[in-house]
Each structure stands twice: as structure tokens, then as C-alpha cells.
Amino acid sequence: MRPRGNTRTLYVGGFGSSVGVPALRALFARFGEVEDLRLVDRGEASFAYVTFTAESHACAARQQLDGARLAGRVLRVELAQ
């Protein structure tokens, strides 16, 4: 059974407001071509949606970055719903 939602798009949460689009794009681009990155800045509740050109790139990024630290905070990376 395939997960619901777009399997090329990841939800990314847990980072602080000091982290911007360039830093997020650089972090995720290590895993493949980033097609789109949308940052929702709500102060302490900032989050982003990262869409890759390939499902395999999203899967690799999710496996490697979920629970990783960025700017002293723990990232939550999961498939977007």
C-alpha cells in the first residue's frame, strides 16, 4: 500500500525562525534536485514543504534528515499529507 499524499513532497518542521530558504535548499539539495521549497514562517512554529523531482530523492532525504539537528534544533521530516 502506498502512502497517502505526494511521495515527492516532504513536510519539514522543528527548525527555528533563523533558518531561511537558502539554508533549507542547500541541506535538501544534497539528496537530489529540489523542484520547489515553500517556507511558512510563523516564528517558533516555522515549517516547510520540500518537493523533489524524484521520489527516491525525497525518500533518501527523509531517512537521513528525520531527527537530524539544524541550528541546534531537531528536524522532523515526513511525507507531506
MDTraj code that builds the backbone (N, CA, C; nanometers):
import mdtraj as md
import numpy as np

residues = "MET ARG PRO ARG GLY ASN THR ARG THR LEU TYR VAL GLY GLY PHE GLY SER SER VAL GLY VAL PRO ALA LEU ARG ALA LEU PHE ALA ARG PHE GLY GLU VAL GLU ASP LEU ARG LEU VAL ASP ARG GLY GLU ALA SER PHE ALA TYR VAL THR PHE THR ALA GLU SER HIS ALA CYS ALA ALA ARG GLN GLN LEU ASP GLY ALA ARG LEU ALA GLY ARG VAL LEU ARG VAL GLU LEU ALA GLN".split()
xyz = np.array([
    [0.0842, -0.1190, 0.0000],
    [0.0000, 0.0000, 0.0000],
    [0.0883, 0.1249, 0.0000],
    [0.0632, 0.2185, -0.0905],
    [0.1412, 0.3421, -0.0993],
    [0.0914, 0.4426, 0.0034],
    [0.1825, 0.5248, 0.0563],
    [0.1394, 0.6289, 0.1488],
    [0.0486, 0.7299, 0.0794],
    [-0.0389, 0.7903, 0.1572],
    [-0.1239, 0.8972, 0.1031],
    [-0.0380, 1.0187, 0.0747],
    [-0.0864, 1.1019, -0.0159],
    [-0.0173, 1.2274, -0.0441],
    [0.0861, 1.2124, -0.1538],
    [0.1558, 1.3187, -0.1784],
    [0.2592, 1.3241, -0.2806],
    [0.3873, 1.2667, -0.2220],
    [0.4376, 1.1590, -0.2784],
    [0.5555, 1.0934, -0.2222],
    [0.6862, 1.1625, -0.2603],
    [0.6777, 1.2734, -0.3343],
    [0.7967, 1.3535, -0.3642],
    [0.8055, 1.4768, -0.2759],
    [0.7029, 1.5017, -0.1945],
    [0.6993, 1.6217, -0.1109],
    [0.7103, 1.5840, 0.0353],
    [0.8009, 1.6543, 0.1036],
    [0.8246, 1.6314, 0.2457],
    [0.7783, 1.7505, 0.3272],
    [0.7245, 1.7207, 0.4437],
    [0.6959, 1.8222, 0.5453],
    [0.8193, 1.8283, 0.6327],
    [0.8673, 1.9486, 0.6616],
    [0.9853, 1.9674, 0.7465],
    [0.9491, 2.0634, 0.8580],
    [0.9619, 2.0184, 0.9803],
    [0.9321, 2.1020, 1.0957],
    [1.0424, 2.0913, 1.1986],
    [1.0315, 2.1730, 1.3010],
    [1.1256, 2.1667, 1.4121],
    [1.2401, 2.2657, 1.4058],
    [1.2548, 2.3369, 1.2963],
    [1.3648, 2.4331, 1.2863],
    [1.3176, 2.5710, 1.3329],
    [1.4118, 2.6522, 1.3728],
    [1.3798, 2.7853, 1.4223],
    [1.3635, 2.8871, 1.3123],
    [1.3151, 3.0039, 1.3494],
    [1.2895, 3.1102, 1.2527],
    [1.4166, 3.1685, 1.1916],
    [1.5318, 3.1370, 1.2496],
    [1.6573, 3.1870, 1.1938],
    [1.6997, 3.1107, 1.0681],
    [1.6362, 2.9982, 1.0415],
    [1.6693, 2.9170, 0.9239],
    [1.5848, 2.9643, 0.8063],
    [1.6512, 3.0017, 0.6976],
    [1.5801, 3.0534, 0.5812],
    [1.5808, 2.9571, 0.4642],
    [1.5225, 3.0019, 0.3566],
    [1.5116, 2.9210, 0.2358],
    [1.6489, 2.8759, 0.1837],
    [1.7493, 2.9650, 0.1753],
    [1.8791, 2.9193, 0.1221],
    [1.9394, 2.8033, 0.2029],
    [1.9317, 2.8112, 0.3345],
    [1.9876, 2.7044, 0.4178],
    [1.9110, 2.5732, 0.3996],
    [1.7790, 2.5820, 0.3938],
    [1.6986, 2.4613, 0.3738],
    [1.7236, 2.4014, 0.2355],
    [1.7284, 2.4863, 0.1334],
    [1.7523, 2.4362, -0.0024],
    [1.8888, 2.3674, -0.0107],
    [1.9903, 2.4260, 0.0487],
    [2.1241, 2.3658, 0.0466],
    [2.1247, 2.2314, 0.1188],
    [2.0568, 2.2230, 0.2303],
    [2.0509, 2.0987, 0.3074],
    [1.9837, 1.9877, 0.2264],
    [1.8704, 2.0161, 0.1673],
    [1.7945, 1.9134, 0.0963],
    [1.8513, 1.8842, -0.0423],
    [1.9178, 1.9791, -0.1041],
    [1.9762, 1.9579, -0.2364],
    [2.0866, 1.8524, -0.2344],
    [2.1391, 1.8212, -0.1182],
    [2.2397, 1.7140, -0.1068],
    [2.1816, 1.5797, -0.1501],
    [2.0494, 1.5659, -0.1501],
    [1.9841, 1.4383, -0.1789],
    [1.9244, 1.4315, -0.3186],
    [1.9244, 1.5410, -0.3908],
    [1.8715, 1.5421, -0.5269],
    [1.8156, 1.6784, -0.5618],
    [1.7643, 1.6886, -0.6827],
    [1.7134, 1.8169, -0.7308],
    [1.5843, 1.8566, -0.6593],
    [1.5869, 1.9751, -0.5994],
    [1.4695, 2.0287, -0.5307],
    [1.3880, 2.1064, -0.6331],
    [1.2659, 2.0616, -0.6549],
    [1.1762, 2.1253, -0.7514],
    [1.1095, 2.2495, -0.6932],
    [1.0733, 2.2415, -0.5653],
    [1.0028, 2.3519, -0.5003],
    [1.0296, 2.3465, -0.3507],
    [1.0390, 2.4635, -0.2901],
    [1.0547, 2.4734, -0.1453],
    [0.9695, 2.5894, -0.0971],
    [0.8734, 2.5584, -0.0118],
    [0.7851, 2.6624, 0.0430],
    [0.8059, 2.6702, 0.1926],
    [0.8449, 2.7865, 0.2404],
    [0.8678, 2.8105, 0.3820],
    [0.7491, 2.8863, 0.4393],
    [0.6955, 2.8348, 0.5477],
    [0.5880, 2.9023, 0.6196],
    [0.6487, 2.9496, 0.7507],
    [0.6701, 3.0801, 0.7623],
    [0.7367, 3.1379, 0.8786],
    [0.6338, 3.1888, 0.9775],
    [0.6203, 3.1171, 1.0861],
    [0.5298, 3.1573, 1.1935],
    [0.6064, 3.1660, 1.3245],
    [0.7220, 3.2282, 1.3179],
    [0.8044, 3.2432, 1.4381],
    [0.8535, 3.1088, 1.4868],
    [0.8148, 3.0711, 1.6041],
    [0.8592, 2.9447, 1.6626],
    [0.7974, 2.8228, 1.5949],
    [0.6931, 2.8409, 1.5182],
    [0.6256, 2.7283, 1.4541],
    [0.6542, 2.7245, 1.3033],
    [0.7724, 2.7642, 1.2614],
    [0.8072, 2.7627, 1.1198],
    [0.8128, 2.6195, 1.0686],
    [0.7716, 2.6037, 0.9426],
    [0.7822, 2.4725, 0.8788],
    [0.7958, 2.4936, 0.7294],
    [0.8262, 2.3869, 0.6577],
    [0.8472, 2.3976, 0.5137],
    [0.7955, 2.2730, 0.4442],
    [0.7701, 2.2900, 0.3151],
    [0.7395, 2.1782, 0.2263],
    [0.8475, 2.1758, 0.1197],
    [0.9123, 2.0617, 0.1043],
    [1.0198, 2.0457, 0.0070],
    [0.9755, 1.9401, -0.0938],
    [0.9722, 1.9776, -0.2221],
    [0.9343, 1.8836, -0.3272],
    [1.0566, 1.8536, -0.4132],
    [1.0842, 1.7269, -0.4299],
    [1.1950, 1.6800, -0.5133],
    [1.1431, 1.6408, -0.6512],
    [1.2332, 1.6324, -0.7476],
    [1.1952, 1.5880, -0.8811],
    [1.1764, 1.4366, -0.8864],
    [1.2314, 1.3644, -0.7883],
    [1.2208, 1.2183, -0.7870],
    [1.1833, 1.1684, -0.6478],
    [1.0984, 1.0686, -0.6453],
    [1.0550, 1.0073, -0.5197],
    [1.1734, 0.9502, -0.4417],
    [1.2708, 0.8922, -0.5116],
    [1.3862, 0.8327, -0.4438],
    [1.4675, 0.9378, -0.3691],
    [1.4740, 1.0591, -0.4203],
    [1.5474, 1.1665, -0.3524],
    [1.4749, 1.2075, -0.2244],
    [1.3431, 1.2166, -0.2312],
    [1.2645, 1.2505, -0.1122],
    [1.2798, 1.1428, -0.0059],
    [1.2774, 1.0179, -0.0482],
    [1.2921, 0.9064, 0.0455],
    [1.4284, 0.9106, 0.1147],
    [1.5340, 0.9345, 0.0396],
    [1.6687, 0.9418, 0.0971],
    [1.6804, 1.0582, 0.1957],
    [1.6263, 1.1735, 0.1585],
    [1.6318, 1.2904, 0.2473],
    [1.5557, 1.2637, 0.3766],
    [1.4402, 1.2034, 0.3641],
    [1.3595, 1.1718, 0.4832],
    [1.4329, 1.0770, 0.5759],
    [1.4924, 0.9725, 0.5199],
    [1.5639, 0.8745, 0.6015],
    [1.6845, 0.9355, 0.6717],
    [1.7555, 1.0246, 0.6038],
    [1.8781, 1.0814, 0.6593],
    [1.8542, 1.2014, 0.7507],
    [1.7493, 1.2782, 0.7258],
    [1.7334, 1.4045, 0.7976],
    [1.6296, 1.4027, 0.9097],
    [1.5408, 1.3053, 0.9120],
    [1.4444, 1.2997, 1.0221],
    [1.5204, 1.2736, 1.1517],
    [1.5119, 1.3651, 1.2446],
    [1.5838, 1.3544, 1.3713],
    [1.7211, 1.4203, 1.3707],
    [1.7645, 1.4698, 1.2545],
    [1.8936, 1.5393, 1.2463],
    [1.8823, 1.6772, 1.3102],
    [1.9955, 1.7345, 1.3433],
    [1.9977, 1.8679, 1.4036],
    [2.0297, 1.9740, 1.2979],
    [1.9583, 2.0863, 1.3092],
    [1.9844, 2.2028, 1.2243],
    [1.9738, 2.3254, 1.3129],
    [2.0820, 2.4013, 1.3207],
    [2.0874, 2.5227, 1.4037],
    [2.0450, 2.4924, 1.5472],
    [2.0907, 2.3781, 1.5975],
    [2.0660, 2.3432, 1.7376],
    [1.9292, 2.2844, 1.7678],
    [1.8485, 2.2590, 1.6659],
    [1.7145, 2.2031, 1.6878],
    [1.6982, 2.0744, 1.6073],
    [1.6106, 1.9889, 1.6540],
    [1.5882, 1.8593, 1.5904],
    [1.4799, 1.8713, 1.4832],
    [1.5157, 1.8273, 1.3624],
    [1.4224, 1.8312, 1.2498],
    [1.3221, 1.7163, 1.2558],
    [1.2026, 1.7447, 1.2120],
    [1.1018, 1.6421, 1.1888],
    [1.0754, 1.6420, 1.0384],
    [1.1045, 1.5320, 0.9724],
    [1.0898, 1.5212, 0.8277],
    [1.0017, 1.4008, 0.7989],
    [0.8899, 1.4257, 0.7320],
    [0.7974, 1.3168, 0.6985],
    [0.7281, 1.3486, 0.5670],
    [0.6624, 1.2479, 0.5110],
    [0.5874, 1.2712, 0.3882],
    [0.4758, 1.3713, 0.4139],
    [0.4605, 1.4645, 0.3222],
    [0.3531, 1.5640, 0.3335],
    [0.2195, 1.4953, 0.3078],
    [0.1186, 1.5389, 0.3774],
    [-0.0160, 1.4825, 0.3595],
    [-0.0923, 1.5584, 0.2556],
])
top = md.Topology()
chain = top.add_chain()
for i, resn in enumerate(residues, 1):
    res = top.add_residue(resn, chain, resSeq=i)
    for name in ("N", "CA", "C"):
        top.add_atom(name, md.element.get_by_symbol(name[0]), res)
traj = md.Trajectory(xyz[None], top)
